[in-house]
Amino acid sequence: MIKIFGRILATAMVMMVLTLSVYAQRGGQNQTPEQRAEQQTERMKSNLGLDDKQAEQVKAINMKYLEKQKELKGDHDAMMKMNEEKNAELKQVLTEAQYQKQMELQKKRMEQKQGKQEMQKQGKKGKKDKSERKQKGKVSTDEG
């Protein structure tokens, strides 16, 4: 009886950890712009070694552009222009080395995002191909 209870408890704990990790991976989906700006700034502070003054300035920039981002959702060209403006402002605050590192990190994040999007497209295509094969299979067996 105790062994069964222990297994049930262990299973419940594993499920809880998995649920929390999935929730954590979703990141900024349900966060306010202020929370997202704080999170971005902390990540930049850690990755780039920002001092307190820089962190304060970077947070203001992050906040400004997160607010704009809500308005431009879906307009790819406007988002790209906004990103260029943000990078120009960041360049004024960061040292040359910090700015270069930020650009490298930004490039890596974009590549990862594009990779995920490609995988999602392939996954959808795979599902579509599979359903098409099933349909063709049904048609050919109905005819035969």
N, C-alpha and C positions, 0 to 999 in steps of 0.2 A: 504494500500500500504506500509506504514512504517512497519507494523507488518510483512508482507511477507518479506520485505527486511531484517529486523532484524533476522528472522528465517533463511533465506538464509545465512546471514553473520555468525550466530551462528553455523550453520551446517558446513560451510567452515572452521571455526576456529577449530571445533572438529576434522574434517578430517585432518587438518594440524597438530594438536597435536598428533593424532594417528600415522600419517606418521612419524613424528619426533621421537616418542617413539620407533617405530619399527626400524628405522634407528639407533637409539642409542643403542638398544639391540644387534645389529649385531656387535658392538664393533670394534675389530681389523681386520675385514675382508679386509678393504681397506687402512689400515695404513702401513706406512713404518716400518721397524724394529726399527728405532730410536724412532718413536712415540709410538710403543708398549712397548719398553723398558722404556720409560718415564712414560707411564701409569702404567706398572707393579711396577715400583719403587715408584711412588706416592701412589699406593694402599698399598704396603708393608710399606712405611713410616708411613702412617696413621694407619694401622692395628698393626704394631709392635713397633711404637714409635722410629723409627730410628733417630739418630742424623745426622747432615749434612755430616760428614765424612763417616758414614756407608752408607748413601743414595748414595753418590758418588761411593763408592766401589760396592754397590749392583747394581747400574745402569750399571756399566762396566760389571759385571757378566751377568746381564740380556741381555745386548747387544751382548755379546760374544755368548751366547747360542741361542739367536734368529737367529743369522747369521748361526750357525750350523744347527739349526732346518730346515731351508729352504733346506739344502742339504740332510737331512735325511728323508724328508717327505715320508711317506709310509712304512718305515722300523721300525716296532714296537720295535724290540729288540734293535736296535741302539738308538732309542729315549729313551728307558728305561735306557740304560747305560748312555746316555748323561744327563738325569735327575738326576741320581745318582751322576755324576761328578759335576753337578751344585750345588746340595745340599751339597756336601762336601766342595765346595768353599764358599757357603753361611755360612756354619757352622764356618768357619774361621773368618768371619766378624761379625756375630751376637753373642749376648750373648746366654747363654744356654736357658734362658727363651724365648727369641725372636725366637730362632731356633725351640724350641718345639712348640711354637704357630704357626710358619710358617708351620711346618709339619702337625699340626692339620688342618689348613686352606687348605692346599694342599689336604689333604685326603678328606675333605668335598667337595672341588671343583671336585675331581675325582668322588666321589659318585654321585654328582649332574649331572655330564656329563654322567655317565653311566646310570643314571635314565632317562635322556633325550633320550639317544640312545635306551634304551629299549622301551620307549614310541613311538619313531619313528618306531621301528621295529614292534611293535604291531599295530600301525596305518597302516603301509604298509600291514601287514598280514591281518588286518581287511578289507582293500580294496580288497585284493586278494580273501579272503573268500567270500566277497559279490559278486564279479564278477563271482566266481565259482558257487555260489548258483544261480545266474541269468542264467548262462549257463546250469546248470542242470535243472532249471525250464523250459527253452526253449526246451531242449531235451525231457523232459517228456511230455510237452504239445504238441510237434510236433508228438510224438508217439501215444498219446491218441486220 
